[in-house]
Amino acid sequence: MTGVLGYDTVQVGGLTVTDQVFGLAYTEADFFSEMQFDGILGLAFPSLSEDGATPVFDNMWSQGLLSADLFSVYLSP
């Protein structure tokens, strides 16, 4: 995968996160073209970022958009 990092305002579940860094892919592995999704949302710890990018959840917390430093994910069939 190749690309660059960009910054923009992102909305997730009614929350508006400013200055969020995200990746813009120029090229990607062939198998991505067969997947039925539009992107990947990174939720790992910031220390795991190879490029120093702050994940969206951590920006939500630092911008005072959350009442607690935790999140959950609901997956349905």
Backbone as a ProteinNet text record, in pm:
[ID]
protein_1_A
[PRIMARY]
MTGVLGYDTVQVGGLTVTDQVFGLAYTEADFFSEMQFDGILGLAFPSLSEDGATPVFDNMWSQGLLSADLFSVYLSP
[TERTIARY]
84.1	0	89.2	51.5	121.1	18.4	62	-28.3	30.9	-54.6	-13	-111.8	-74.9	-164.8	-230.8	-359.1	-433.3	-504.5	-554.1	-628.4	-761.6	-866.5	-998.3	-1086.7	-1206.2	-1307.4	-1385.9	-1402.8	-1467	-1586.9	-1697.4	-1813.9	-1832.9	-1846.3	-1868.3	-1980.1	-2091.6	-2201.2	-2250.1	-2253.9	-2301.2	-2195.3	-2074.6	-1964	-1878.1	-1838.3	-1754.5	-1613.4	-1518.7	-1378.2	-1300.9	-1235.7	-1159.5	-1013.8	-950.6	-807.7	-773	-857.3	-830.3	-739.9	-633	-543.6	-600.8	-586.2	-629.7	-543.3	-540	-458.7	-535.7	-469.6	-523.9	-441.1	-500.9	-427	-415.5	-294.3	-271.4	-281.5	-220.8	-227.4	-259.1	-314	-347.8	-332.9	-329.9	-318.2	-439.5	-419.6	-525.9	-651.2	-636.3	-753.6	-849.8	-803.5	-893.3	-1003.8	-976.8	-1079.3	-1196.1	-1176.4	-1282.5	-1361.7	-1317	-1382.6	-1501.3	-1602.7	-1723	-1721.9	-1623.6	-1617.6	-1546.9	-1562.3	-1507.9	-1380.9	-1345	-1226.2	-1202.9	-1099.7	-1061.4	-1052.3	-1115.5	-1109.7	-1019	-903.8	-808.5	-849.4	-855.4	-892.3	-784.9	-663.4	-555.1	-501.7	-414.1	-347.3	-257	-247.4	-161.5	-16.6	31.9	170.9	197.4	92.8	109.2	114.2	90.2	91	233.4	253.4	386.5	424.4	325.5	353.1	319	286	255.7	115.3	28.5	-108.9	-188.4	-270.2	-356.4	-489.2	-530.4	-657.6	-776.6	-883.5	-1001.4	-1058.7	-1061	-1116	-1035.8	-904	-819.7	-840.5	-864.6	-895.2	-1031.2	-1128.2	-1259	-1241.7	-1160.3	-1137.8	-1064.4	-957.5	-878.2	-954.1	-1051.2	-1131.2	-1254.3	-1266.7	-1376.1	-1511.6	-1512.7	-1638	-1700.6	-1627.1	-1674.5	-1681.5	-1776	-1788.4	-1701.2	-1652.6	-1565.8	-1465.6	-1350.7	-1243.4	-1261.3	-1373.2	-1399.5	-1498.1	-1497.8	-1593.7	-1630.2	-1738.2	-1778.4	-1815.6	-1817.5	-1852.9	-1960.7	-2066.3	-2174.2	-2170.2	-2152.6	-2150.9	-2275.9	-2344.2	-2463.6	-2444.4	-2518	-2502	-2551.5
-116.3	0	123.3	221.2	349.5	461.3	575.2	688.3	796.9	888.1	1000.8	1017.2	1099	1131.2	1265.5	1275.7	1400.4	1431.2	1552.6	1595.3	1652.5	1623.4	1677	1667.4	1721.7	1707.8	1581.1	1495.4	1365	1356.7	1300.5	1277.5	1127.9	1088.2	948.1	944.4	882.1	867.3	997.5	1102.4	1230.9	1316.8	1266.3	1342.8	1400	1524.6	1589.3	1603.9	1539.6	1538.8	1627	1730.3	1819.9	1776.1	1811.8	1784	1636.7	1549	1405.5	1364.7	1295.5	1244.5	1114.2	1094	969.6	943.3	819.3	779.9	789.1	839.2	843.4	746.7	637.6	532.9	563.8	553.4	561	421.4	325.3	185.8	99.4	-17.8	-110.3	-252.8	-346.9	-488.1	-529.9	-623.2	-666.9	-714.3	-783.3	-839.3	-731.7	-607.8	-501.2	-472.7	-492.6	-465.7	-562.8	-677.1	-776.2	-757.9	-671.1	-650.8	-556.2	-577	-494.7	-390.7	-303.8	-192.6	-76	40.6	161.7	212	155.1	202.2	125.6	166.1	101.9	210.3	187.1	280.9	221.7	282.4	232.8	267.9	168.9	189.6	138.1	121.1	68.8	176.8	136.1	231.3	322.5	450.5	542.3	495	425.9	379.3	276.3	217.2	117.9	180.1	309.2	377.2	386.7	342.5	347.8	488.2	573.6	708	818	779.6	878.2	935.3	877.5	926.7	895.8	990.5	970.2	912.1	797.2	736.3	826.8	810.5	896.1	891.1	774.6	765.8	851	848.2	927.8	1077.2	1116.4	1256.9	1295.5	1205.1	1232.4	1261.7	1181.4	1197.4	1328.4	1354.7	1475.4	1603.3	1594.8	1711.6	1727.1	1641.8	1654.2	1612.2	1524.7	1481.5	1361.4	1297.4	1176.3	1197.5	1129.5	1140	1037.8	937.3	834.3	789.1	744.5	700.1	552.3	519.2	381.7	381.7	272.8	257	110.5	83.8	-54.2	-64.5	-185.8	-212.8	-318.9	-295.2	-392.5	-444.5	-573.6	-637.1	-721.7	-704.8	-785.5	-865.3	-975.7	-1059.4	-990.6
0	0	0	-80.5	-80.8	-69.9	-21.6	-9.3	77.8	119.2	202.1	316.8	413.7	523.8	496.2	533.9	521	651.3	664.7	783.9	740	815.9	784	907.6	897.1	1000.2	970	1070.7	1053	1146.7	1097.4	1182.5	1202.2	1329.3	1365	1467.8	1433.4	1528.6	1588.4	1510.1	1559.2	1625.7	1640.6	1699	1586.7	1600	1499.6	1554.3	1488.6	1529.5	1432	1483.3	1396.6	1388.3	1278	1255	1271	1220.4	1227.6	1112.1	1144.2	1041	985.9	855.3	792.6	670.4	629	514.8	384.8	282.1	146.7	63	21.4	-49.1	-198.1	-248.9	-392.8	-453.8	-386.9	-431.6	-311.2	-336.8	-228.8	-278.6	-187.7	-224.2	-307.3	-398.6	-489.6	-418.2	-304.4	-237.7	-187.1	-168.7	-123.3	-224.6	-353	-454.5	-445	-381.3	-365.6	-236.3	-147.8	-19	-33.3	50.6	44.7	156.9	154.8	249.7	181.9	238.9	178.9	245.4	359.5	428.8	556.7	627.2	752.6	859.3	973.1	1084.9	1191.7	1211.6	1310.4	1452.2	1539	1678.8	1774.5	1724.7	1808.6	1902.3	1992.5	2080.5	1997.2	2032	1955.9	1947	2048.6	2048.1	1938.8	1882.3	1776.1	1636.7	1626.9	1498	1444.8	1321.9	1261.8	1217.7	1195.4	1145.2	1245.3	1368.6	1471	1465.7	1384	1371.1	1497.7	1540.9	1657.1	1610.2	1662.3	1621.6	1654.5	1578.8	1593.1	1734.5	1798.4	1933.4	2031	2019.9	2109.3	2086	1961.2	1934.4	1991.2	1985.5	2046.8	2195.6	2261.5	2405.5	2434.8	2360.9	2387.7	2353.1	2261.6	2225.3	2314.3	2417.1	2512.7	2459.1	2359.4	2297.5	2366.7	2457.8	2524.8	2675.4	2738.7	2884.2	2956.8	2884.5	2942.8	2837.6	2882.6	2794	2760.3	2695.6	2654.1	2539	2462.7	2354	2342	2270.8	2243.7	2096.6	2048.2	1909.3	1907.7	1831.7	1816.6	1673.9	1657.7	1526.2	1511.1	1400.6	1376.1	1247.8	1234	1114	988.7
[MASK]
+++++++++++++++++++++++++++++++++++++++++++++++++++++++++++++++++++++++++++++

